[in-house]
Amino acid sequence: MPVNAPLTIALDAMGGDQAPKMVVRGANIAKERHPNVHFLLFGDQEKLERLVKRRRRLRKHVTICHAEQVVASDAKPAAALRGGRDTSMRRAIDAVAKGEAAGVVSAGNTGALMAMAKLVLKTLPGIDRPAITAFFPTLLGESVMLDLGANIDCDPNNLVEFALMGQLFSRTVLGLVEPTVGLLNVGSEDMKGHQELKDAHALLRSDAIPVNYHGFIEGDDIAAGTVDVIVTDGFTGNVALKSAEGTARLVTQFLRETFKSSIASRIGYLFARRAFTKFRVRIDPRRYNGAMFLGLNGIVVKSHGGTDAIGFANAIGVAVDLVAGGFNDRIKDEFDRIEAPETEPAAAQAAV
């Protein structure tokens, strides 16, 4: 959605397989969609000035901030933390911490981005662990899944936190009024799954947690759109994400091969070309690009490293929507409301 109030987004201009060209082009596309957004571009000043100079519409709305170093795509998070103070990624995150930018977008190393963002920005009050969140296409539209890899092992409270944050994310970005939440499991029956899932299931069913909880869901419910928010641990979520991406590529490749297999199929493609184009748009991963690190005290969006300018522009759009929707303030308010009833009895006793 277009934003009316001016805001600033920091971009790690050197992160991603096709950076910095892809980042600048993505910012140019995003500028058309969000004319009141200003960008801080962190990276090689000489390269960035050359790229920005070619785009007249973007020039007035960009500040280039030189950064000497780049976080390598294969860098270990610990190594990036120790030696990455002057990297484009760290400088962009620092801009959010200093209040110079409302959010940061990077297509760089995921582990390094999470480690740096958690160190610099910290987590929001009431949040134990941040979670990676992204969109999934479904038969009914779009859904949100978390966690997608930040937390391999999760306890019941972590899963409940993910449910609350995912619900708010769905309201803010997808515009859903009362999104439904489901716990990903090996079956929908109450007795299925490991103990952490069962305990989280019981907590989410209680009146103490303000979530529109559907219950357990299975793997085939993801694409069916059974729920709007899918909650799972980072191990399962990452496997589901990579499986979905691989399946989408497989189906697309099979269709290409099928339409090229004979003269008759090529003629058939000419008649079905418009429908096939709609299909490609529907499953285009660029459309769903932009994974949010929920739970941090600042807006951090991770773009896929191999995306192009269109995908990166969509990731910028996610950051803009979250900032404009006051997402982190809404998380704080939600957790304050949950904790408030626990303090009321004590206050009442003190008054007596």
C-alpha positions in Angstrom: 0.0 0.0 0.0 1.4 3.5 -0.8 2.6 5.5 2.2 1.7 9.2 2.6 3.9 10.1 5.6 7.6 10.4 4.7 9.9 7.7 6.1 13.4 6.5 5.6 14.5 2.9 4.9 18.1 1.7 5.1 19.3 -0.7 2.4 22.3 -3.0 2.5 23.3 -2.2 -1.0 26.0 -4.8 -1.2 24.0 -7.8 0.0 22.7 -10.3 -2.6 24.0 -12.2 -5.6 23.3 -9.3 -8.0 24.1 -6.4 -5.7 24.6 -3.5 -5.9 22.9 -3.2 -9.3 19.8 -5.2 -8.2 19.4 -3.1 -5.0 19.5 0.2 -6.8 17.0 -1.0 -9.5 14.8 -2.4 -6.7 14.8 0.9 -4.9 13.9 2.7 -8.1 10.9 0.4 -8.6 9.9 0.8 -4.9 10.1 4.6 -5.2 7.4 4.5 -7.9 5.1 2.6 -5.5 6.0 4.6 -2.4 6.9 8.1 -3.5 7.4 9.5 0.0 10.1 7.0 1.0 13.8 8.1 1.3 16.6 5.5 1.1 19.9 5.3 2.8 22.2 3.2 0.6 25.1 1.6 2.4 28.0 0.2 0.3 30.7 1.2 -2.1 30.2 4.9 -2.7 31.8 5.0 -6.1 29.7 2.1 -7.5 26.5 3.4 -5.9 26.9 6.9 -7.2 27.4 5.6 -10.7 24.3 3.5 -10.5 22.1 6.1 -8.9 23.2 8.8 -11.4 21.4 6.9 -14.2 18.1 7.2 -12.4 16.9 10.8 -12.2 13.7 10.0 -10.3 15.7 8.2 -7.6 18.6 10.6 -7.2 16.9 13.2 -5.0 15.5 10.5 -2.7 18.8 8.6 -1.9 21.6 9.3 0.5 24.7 7.2 -0.2 26.7 6.1 2.9 30.1 4.6 2.2 30.9 1.3 3.8 34.3 -0.3 3.3 33.4 -3.9 3.8 30.8 -6.5 2.7 29.6 -9.6 4.7 30.4 -12.6 2.5 27.6 -14.9 1.6 29.3 -17.9 3.3 30.5 -16.0 6.4 29.8 -17.5 9.8 27.5 -15.3 12.0 30.2 -15.2 14.8 32.9 -14.1 12.4 30.6 -11.5 10.9 29.9 -10.1 14.4 33.5 -9.9 15.3 34.8 -8.2 12.1 31.8 -6.7 10.5 31.5 -3.2 12.1 32.2 -1.4 8.9 30.2 -3.7 6.6 27.3 -2.4 4.6 25.0 -4.7 6.5 26.1 -3.6 10.0 26.0 0.1 9.0 22.4 -0.3 7.7 21.3 -2.0 11.0 23.1 0.7 13.0 21.1 3.4 11.2 17.9 1.8 12.5 19.3 1.6 16.1 20.3 5.3 15.9 16.8 6.4 14.6 18.2 7.5 11.3 16.0 4.9 9.4 12.7 3.3 10.3 13.7 -0.1 8.9 16.4 -2.1 7.1 16.3 -4.4 4.1 19.1 -6.7 3.1 19.5 -9.6 0.6 22.8 -10.6 2.3 23.8 -13.5 4.6 20.8 -14.6 6.6 22.7 -15.9 9.7 24.8 -12.8 9.8 21.8 -10.5 9.4 20.0 -12.1 12.3 23.0 -12.2 14.6 23.9 -8.5 13.9 20.3 -7.3 14.2 19.7 -9.2 17.5 22.9 -7.8 18.9 22.3 -4.2 17.9 18.5 -3.9 18.1 17.8 -6.4 20.8 14.4 -8.1 21.2 11.1 -6.4 22.1 9.8 -6.7 25.7 8.2 -10.0 26.3 9.8 -11.7 23.3 12.3 -14.5 24.0 13.4 -15.2 20.4 12.9 -13.5 17.1 11.3 -15.5 14.3 11.7 -15.4 10.5 8.3 -14.9 8.8 7.3 -15.0 5.1 4.3 -15.5 2.8 3.1 -18.6 1.2 0.7 -18.8 -1.8 -2.4 -20.8 -1.1 -5.6 -21.9 -2.9 -7.4 -19.1 -1.0 -4.8 -16.3 -1.4 -1.8 -16.0 0.9 -0.8 -17.2 4.3 2.0 -16.4 6.7 4.4 -19.0 8.2 6.9 -18.7 11.1 9.5 -19.7 12.1 11.5 -20.3 8.9 14.9 -21.1 10.3 15.9 -18.8 13.1 15.1 -21.2 15.9 15.7 -24.9 15.4 14.4 -25.9 18.8 11.4 -24.1 20.4 9.6 -24.5 23.7 5.8 -24.0 24.1 6.1 -20.3 25.0 8.2 -19.6 21.9 5.5 -21.1 19.7 2.8 -19.0 21.5 4.9 -15.9 20.9 5.2 -16.8 17.2 1.4 -17.2 17.1 0.8 -13.7 18.5 3.4 -12.1 16.3 2.2 -14.0 13.2 -1.4 -12.9 13.8 -0.4 -9.3 14.0 1.9 -9.6 10.9 -1.1 -11.0 9.0 -3.3 -8.1 10.0 -0.7 -5.5 9.2 0.6 -6.8 5.8 -2.2 -8.9 4.5 -5.0 -6.7 5.9 -6.9 -9.6 7.5 -9.3 -8.5 10.3 -9.3 -11.8 12.3 -6.7 -14.2 10.9 -6.8 -17.8 11.9 -3.8 -19.5 13.5 -2.7 -23.2 13.3 0.1 -25.3 14.7 1.9 -27.4 12.1 1.9 -31.0 13.2 1.9 -34.6 11.9 -1.8 -34.9 12.4 -4.8 -32.9 13.5 -5.7 -35.0 16.5 -4.9 -33.8 20.0 -2.7 -36.7 20.9 -0.4 -36.3 17.9 3.0 -34.6 18.0 5.8 -34.1 20.6 5.2 -32.6 24.0 6.2 -29.1 23.2 3.5 -29.0 20.5 0.9 -30.4 22.8 1.7 -27.9 25.5 1.6 -25.0 23.0 -1.7 -26.3 21.7 -3.2 -26.2 25.2 -1.9 -22.7 25.8 -3.3 -21.4 22.5 -6.7 -23.0 23.3 -7.0 -21.2 26.6 -8.8 -17.8 27.1 -5.5 -16.2 28.3 -4.0 -16.0 24.7 -5.9 -13.6 22.4 -5.5 -15.7 19.2 -8.1 -17.0 16.8 -6.8 -20.5 17.1 -7.8 -23.2 14.7 -5.8 -26.1 16.2 -3.3 -28.5 14.7 -2.9 -28.5 10.9 -0.9 -30.9 8.6 1.5 -30.3 5.7 -1.2 -30.4 3.1 -3.1 -27.6 4.9 -0.4 -25.1 4.0 -1.2 -24.9 0.3 -5.0 -25.4 1.0 -5.1 -22.2 3.0 -6.8 -23.9 5.9 -5.4 -21.2 8.2 -3.9 -17.7 7.7 -1.0 -18.1 10.1 1.1 -21.3 10.3 3.2 -21.7 13.4 6.1 -24.1 13.7 9.7 -24.4 14.8 12.5 -23.2 12.6 13.7 -26.6 11.6 10.3 -27.7 10.2 9.5 -24.3 8.8 12.7 -24.1 6.8 12.2 -27.6 5.4 8.6 -26.6 4.4 9.8 -23.4 2.8 12.6 -25.0 0.7 10.2 -27.9 -0.3 7.6 -25.4 -1.5 10.2 -23.4 -3.5 11.6 -26.6 -5.0 8.1 -27.8 -5.9 7.3 -24.5 -7.6 10.4 -24.7 -9.7 9.7 -28.4 -10.6 6.1 -27.7 -11.7 7.2 -24.7 -13.8 10.0 -26.8 -15.5 7.6 -29.7 -16.1 5.1 -27.3 -17.8 7.9 -25.8 -20.0 9.0 -29.3 -21.1 5.4 -30.4 -21.7 4.6 -27.4 -24.0 7.9 -28.0 -25.9 7.4 -31.7 -26.3 5.6 -31.7 -29.7 4.2 -29.5 -32.4 0.6 -30.0 -31.1 1.7 -29.0 -27.5 3.4 -25.8 -28.9 0.2 -24.9 -30.7 -1.7 -25.6 -27.5 0.6 -23.2 -25.7 -0.3 -20.4 -28.1 -4.0 -20.8 -27.1 -3.2 -21.2 -23.4 -0.4 -18.6 -23.2 -2.5 -16.0 -21.3 -3.6 -18.5 -18.7 -0.1 -19.8 -18.4 1.2 -16.3 -17.8 -1.4 -15.9 -14.9 -0.1 -19.1 -13.5 3.5 -18.0 -13.5 2.6 -14.7 -11.8 0.7 -16.6 -9.1 3.6 -18.8 -8.1 6.4 -16.2 -8.9 8.6 -16.3 -5.8 9.5 -12.6 -6.3 5.9 -11.8 -5.4 6.3 -13.3 -1.9 9.9 -12.0 -1.4 10.6 -10.3 1.9 11.0 -12.3 5.1 10.5 -10.3 8.3 12.5 -10.9 11.5 9.7 -10.6 13.9 10.4 -9.8 17.6 13.3 -7.4 17.1 13.2 -3.9 18.4 13.3 -2.5 14.9 12.0 -3.5 11.4 14.4 -5.9 9.7 13.4 -7.5 6.3 15.5 -10.2 4.6 15.2 -10.4 0.9 16.1 -13.7 -0.9 19.8 -13.5 -2.0 19.1 -14.6 -5.5 16.2 -12.3 -6.2 16.1 -9.6 -8.9 15.0 -5.9 -8.7 11.3 -6.7 -8.7 11.7 -9.1 -5.8 13.9 -6.7 -3.9 11.3 -3.9 -4.4 8.7 -6.2 -2.9 10.9 -6.8 0.1 11.1 -3.0 0.5 7.4 -2.9 0.3 7.1 -5.3 3.2 9.3 -3.0 5.3 7.3 0.0 4.4 4.0 -1.7 5.3 5.3 -2.8 8.7 6.6 0.7 9.5 3.5 2.5 8.3 1.3 0.0 10.2 3.2 0.6 13.5 3.9 -3.1 13.7 6.3 -3.2 16.6 4.2 -0.8 18.7 1.3 -3.2 18.1 3.3 -6.1 19.3 4.2 -4.3 22.5 0.6 -3.4 23.1 -0.5 -7.0 22.5 2.0 -8.4 25.0 1.2 -5.7 27.5 -2.5 -6.7 27.4 -1.6 -10.4 28.0 0.7 -9.6 30.9 -1.7 -7.1 32.5 -4.2 -9.6 34.0 -1.3 -11.4 35.8 -0.5 -8.2 37.7 -4.0 -7.2 38.6 -4.6 -9.7 41.4 -1.4 -8.6 43.1 -2.4 -4.9 42.8 -5.8 -5.6 44.2 -4.3 -7.5 47.2 -1.9 -4.6 47.9 -4.9 -2.2 47.9 -6.7 -4.3 50.5 
